[in-house]
Amino acid sequence: MTAKKIMTASQIIEMYKKGERNFSNVRCTNDSFGGADLKNAVFRNSDLSFSSFREASLQGADFSGSNLEWSSLEKANLTGAKFIRAKVIWSVLNDAIVDKTDFTGTDFSWSILINVNLHAASLAGTEFSTAILKPEDLTKDGIEKANMKLGMLKNRLPLELWFQLRFSVSRVEETFSKSSMRTISFENIESSVSYSIGASSGYKGIFLVEGHQSTVYSQGPVYASVSTYRR
């Protein structure tokens, strides 16, 4: 396997300004691309974990096969971008623009995607189990696990990114505390939109979630019962 080229966000942004677009197979972690213009940049098979792309312009960018775990894409413009088989777990994409974004096979486990309109995105094989698609999808177990993970990573993440992630969890935690726990309903599953809050293990169901058929498996404490989308 070819070793990844180690680069900083500043180096990538500077090379981009000079006309470079191919940043495939690079390792750039614990860094910030916040607000950067990286339209059509190629980051295939790169390690960009623990990084911030908050409010970045990433239209047409290609993150296929890349690792973006524990990263922030909050308010980023991802129009036409590709995340094919990318790993985007424990990340935040709140208010991101995802028009015609390709999330084929993307893993969003334990990520937060509040106020993200997924209707125009490609979602074949996308993994949303334990993801938060709206504030009330958060469970008590999910809150505790997220806070525990963030506490462990406070000294590892860039301070800016840590506060972004902590703020996102706090917002949904506040909403959760104001609402009562709800459980899954298997009635009228052909026409209902159902979520599981605080679900126990061992159930399986088929649901229509915002127009997409979803097979739901529970294997323990989850944020929500929304799993793999299939069109």
C-alpha positions as CSV (number, residue, x, y, z in Angstrom):
1,M,0.0,0.0,0.0
2,T,1.3,3.4,-0.9
3,A,2.1,5.6,2.1
4,K,-0.1,8.7,2.4
5,K,1.6,12.1,1.9
6,I,1.5,14.1,5.1
7,M,0.2,17.7,4.5
8,T,-1.2,20.5,6.5
9,A,-4.4,22.4,5.7
10,S,-2.4,25.5,5.0
11,Q,-0.3,23.7,2.5
12,I,-3.3,22.2,0.7
13,I,-5.1,25.6,0.5
14,E,-1.9,27.3,-0.8
15,M,-1.4,24.7,-3.5
16,Y,-5.1,24.9,-4.4
17,K,-4.7,28.6,-4.9
18,K,-1.8,27.9,-7.3
19,G,-4.0,25.6,-9.4
20,E,-3.4,22.1,-7.9
21,R,-6.6,20.1,-7.5
22,N,-5.5,16.5,-6.8
23,F,-4.9,15.8,-3.1
24,S,-5.6,12.1,-3.3
25,N,-4.0,9.8,-0.8
26,V,-2.9,12.5,1.6
27,R,-3.0,12.6,5.4
28,C,-4.2,15.9,6.9
29,T,-5.6,15.4,10.4
30,N,-6.3,17.6,13.4
31,D,-6.5,20.7,11.1
32,S,-8.9,23.3,9.9
33,F,-10.2,24.1,6.4
34,G,-12.9,26.4,7.8
35,G,-14.3,28.7,5.2
36,A,-11.8,27.6,2.5
37,D,-12.6,27.5,-1.2
38,L,-11.8,24.0,-2.4
39,K,-14.3,23.5,-5.2
40,N,-13.6,20.5,-7.4
41,A,-10.6,19.4,-5.2
42,V,-9.9,15.7,-5.2
43,F,-9.3,14.0,-1.8
44,R,-9.8,10.4,-2.8
45,N,-8.6,7.8,-0.3
46,S,-7.3,10.5,2.0
47,D,-7.2,10.7,5.8
48,L,-8.9,13.9,6.8
49,S,-10.1,12.8,10.2
50,F,-10.4,15.2,13.2
51,S,-10.6,18.2,10.8
52,S,-13.0,21.1,10.3
53,F,-14.5,22.0,6.9
54,R,-17.1,24.3,8.5
55,E,-18.6,26.7,6.0
56,A,-16.1,25.5,3.3
57,S,-17.0,25.7,-0.4
58,L,-16.6,22.1,-1.5
59,Q,-18.8,22.0,-4.6
60,G,-17.8,19.2,-6.9
61,A,-15.1,18.0,-4.5
62,D,-14.3,14.2,-4.4
63,F,-13.9,12.6,-1.0
64,S,-14.5,9.0,-2.2
65,G,-12.9,6.4,0.0
66,S,-11.7,9.0,2.5
67,N,-11.7,9.0,6.3
68,L,-13.6,12.0,7.7
69,E,-14.4,10.6,11.1
70,W,-14.8,13.2,13.9
71,S,-14.8,16.0,11.4
72,S,-17.1,19.0,10.9
73,L,-18.8,19.8,7.6
74,E,-21.3,22.1,9.3
75,K,-22.7,24.7,6.9
76,A,-20.4,23.5,4.1
77,N,-21.5,23.7,0.5
78,L,-21.3,20.1,-0.8
79,T,-23.3,20.6,-4.0
80,G,-22.2,17.9,-6.5
81,A,-19.5,16.5,-4.2
82,K,-18.7,12.8,-3.9
83,F,-18.4,10.8,-0.7
84,I,-18.6,7.3,-2.3
85,R,-17.8,4.8,0.4
86,A,-16.3,7.5,2.6
87,K,-16.2,7.1,6.4
88,V,-18.0,10.0,8.0
89,I,-18.7,8.7,11.5
90,W,-19.0,10.8,14.6
91,S,-19.1,13.9,12.5
92,V,-21.3,17.0,12.1
93,L,-23.0,18.1,8.9
94,N,-25.7,20.4,10.3
95,D,-27.1,22.9,7.8
96,A,-24.8,21.5,5.0
97,I,-25.9,22.0,1.4
98,V,-26.1,18.5,-0.2
99,D,-27.8,19.2,-3.6
100,K,-26.9,16.3,-6.0
101,T,-24.2,15.1,-3.5
102,D,-23.2,11.4,-4.0
103,F,-23.3,9.6,-0.7
104,T,-23.3,6.1,-2.2
105,G,-22.1,3.7,0.4
106,T,-21.1,6.5,2.9
107,D,-21.0,5.6,6.6
108,F,-22.7,8.2,8.7
109,S,-22.8,6.2,11.9
110,W,-23.1,8.3,15.0
111,S,-23.0,11.5,13.0
112,I,-25.3,14.5,13.3
113,L,-27.1,15.8,10.1
114,I,-29.7,18.2,11.4
115,N,-31.4,20.5,8.9
116,V,-29.8,18.7,5.9
117,N,-32.1,18.1,2.9
118,L,-31.2,14.7,1.6
119,H,-33.9,14.5,-1.1
120,A,-31.6,15.4,-4.0
121,A,-28.6,13.4,-2.8
122,S,-27.6,9.9,-4.0
123,L,-28.1,7.6,-1.0
124,A,-27.8,4.0,-2.3
125,G,-26.3,1.8,0.4
126,T,-25.8,4.8,2.8
127,E,-25.5,3.9,6.4
128,F,-27.5,6.1,8.8
129,S,-27.9,3.7,11.7
130,T,-27.3,5.6,15.0
131,A,-27.2,8.9,13.1
132,I,-29.2,12.0,14.1
133,L,-31.3,13.4,11.3
134,K,-33.4,15.6,13.7
135,P,-32.9,16.7,17.3
136,E,-35.5,14.4,18.7
137,D,-33.7,11.4,17.2
138,L,-31.2,11.6,20.1
139,T,-31.5,9.1,22.9
140,K,-30.3,9.3,26.5
141,D,-27.7,6.6,25.8
142,G,-26.6,8.4,22.6
143,I,-26.1,11.6,24.6
144,E,-24.0,9.9,27.2
145,K,-21.9,8.1,24.7
146,A,-21.3,11.2,22.6
147,N,-20.3,13.2,25.7
148,M,-18.0,10.4,26.9
149,K,-16.3,10.2,23.5
150,L,-15.9,14.0,23.3
151,G,-14.4,14.1,26.8
152,M,-11.8,11.5,25.8
153,L,-10.9,13.4,22.7
154,K,-10.8,16.9,24.1
155,N,-7.0,17.0,24.1
156,R,-6.7,15.3,20.7
157,L,-9.0,17.4,18.6
158,P,-8.3,21.0,17.5
159,L,-10.0,23.2,20.1
160,E,-12.1,24.9,17.4
161,L,-13.4,21.5,16.2
162,W,-14.0,20.2,19.7
163,F,-16.2,23.2,20.5
164,Q,-18.1,22.8,17.2
165,L,-18.9,19.2,18.0
166,R,-19.7,19.8,21.6
167,F,-22.0,22.7,20.7
168,S,-23.9,20.5,18.2
169,V,-24.4,17.8,20.8
170,S,-25.5,20.4,23.3
171,R,-28.1,21.7,21.0
172,V,-29.8,18.4,20.3
173,E,-29.4,17.5,24.0
174,E,-31.3,20.5,25.0
175,T,-34.1,19.6,22.6
176,F,-34.1,16.0,23.8
177,S,-34.5,17.1,27.5
178,K,-37.7,18.9,26.6
179,S,-39.3,16.0,24.9
180,S,-40.6,12.7,26.2
181,M,-39.1,9.3,25.1
182,R,-41.0,7.7,22.2
183,T,-40.9,4.1,21.0
184,I,-41.3,2.4,17.7
185,S,-44.7,1.5,16.2
186,F,-45.0,-1.4,13.8
187,E,-48.6,-0.4,12.8
188,N,-49.3,0.9,9.3
189,I,-45.6,0.5,8.4
190,E,-46.4,0.8,4.7
191,S,-47.4,4.4,5.0
192,S,-45.9,5.7,8.2
193,V,-42.7,7.6,9.0
194,S,-41.4,6.0,12.2
195,Y,-38.4,6.6,14.3
196,S,-37.2,4.8,17.4
197,I,-36.1,6.8,20.4
198,G,-34.4,4.8,23.2
199,A,-34.9,1.5,21.4
200,S,-33.9,-1.9,22.8
201,S,-32.1,-4.6,20.9
202,G,-33.6,-7.4,18.8
203,Y,-36.2,-5.9,16.5
204,K,-36.3,-5.5,12.8
205,G,-38.8,-3.6,10.6
206,I,-39.3,-2.1,7.2
207,F,-40.3,1.6,7.0
208,L,-40.8,4.4,4.5
209,V,-38.6,7.2,5.8
210,E,-39.2,10.5,3.9
211,G,-39.9,8.6,0.7
212,H,-37.1,6.0,1.0
213,Q,-37.5,2.4,2.1
214,S,-35.4,1.7,5.1
215,T,-34.6,-1.6,6.8
216,V,-34.1,-1.1,10.5
217,Y,-32.0,-3.3,12.7
218,S,-31.3,-2.5,16.3
219,Q,-28.2,-3.9,18.0
220,G,-28.2,-1.9,21.2
221,P,-28.5,1.8,22.3
222,V,-29.1,4.0,19.2
223,Y,-29.6,7.6,18.3
224,A,-32.4,6.7,15.9
225,S,-33.9,3.8,14.0
226,V,-33.1,5.2,10.6
227,S,-30.7,2.8,8.8
228,T,-29.7,2.1,5.3
229,Y,-31.6,4.0,2.6
230,R,-32.7,2.1,-0.5
231,R,-34.3,3.7,-3.5
